[in-house]
């Protein structure tokens, strides 16, 4: 979402610098788009002693370039970036929380550590943007941030002109349930694969397509192979033409344990797909009885029942799909997303 926002900003009004760990497709895209790119080699994904070095590197960068606005993302870089920017006197500091680093599936001491870090870092910025209302209200209620600093700006996407149409011949005689996500503990992917196996054994007309990869990809491959379901449960890895694949789905599923505001659901909604999702914060601000079904997180029995008969609910599927597209256009429109951030940048 960050790159989409930066690309949409007026280049005559904003000179854009992107600071990050070097390497990867994000950096390649930043350079391709012509933004100023500043690598910080001391940045690491996990907490480490290098964070002290990264802090001083970012501090020096802020001193050198004298930015008018610093906008940080992610928990750790947001923490050190906000403090560094405040020390050198940056006029406006904004941080976007794409979902808290703490969640109910962590040990309590880790949760408390991250909560404390959020409370400290909130004191070093002017505004904190939340991508869902649940996180904002939690932060205010638990005094992690003052209400005047907190704002919700929903993720926004452009609605593609294309709508659902099965162009892949091998899918035309099947009901296709698809997903786009990282193969990780957060996404609850192993439980979902096991459910898909059970559903496919019950109904020969259902296929599943999973787009993405991650640390649990090989485990999922093994599960599908052992069940002899390679032709019914397709693991496609990361693909660039996601919208084209979404067009070929009949329904979309995301069974995550925790989320911010998932772009994958928004993309599925934008092409008019009915959504089946776990009933967690973020998901439940996108999905309701208007455009799909919410399932209690980790209720695998209920989800299996729903998916096994989903293809029979033809009228509901049509209504849900039509409403998905309408909801994106009304509430999660890309133009609204960009204007909201511009207002934040320009506000005195």
ABEGO torsion letter per residue (X at the ends): XAAAAAAABBAAABBBBBBBBBEEAAAAAAAAAGBBBBBBAABBABBBAAAAAAAAAAAAAAAAAGBABBBBBEAAAAAAAAAAAAAAGBABBBBBBAEBABBAABBAAAAAAAAAAAAAAAAABABBBBABAAAAAAAAAAGABBAAABBBBBBBBBBBABBBBBABAAAAABBBBBBBBBBBAAAGAAAAAAAAAAAAAABAABBBBBBEBEAAAAAAAAAAAAAGAAAABBBAEBBABAAAAAAABABBBBABABBBBBAAAAAAAAAGBBBBBBBBBGAAAABBAAAEBBBBBGBAAAAAAAAAAAAABAAAAAAAAAAAAAAAAAAABAAAAAAAAAAAAABX
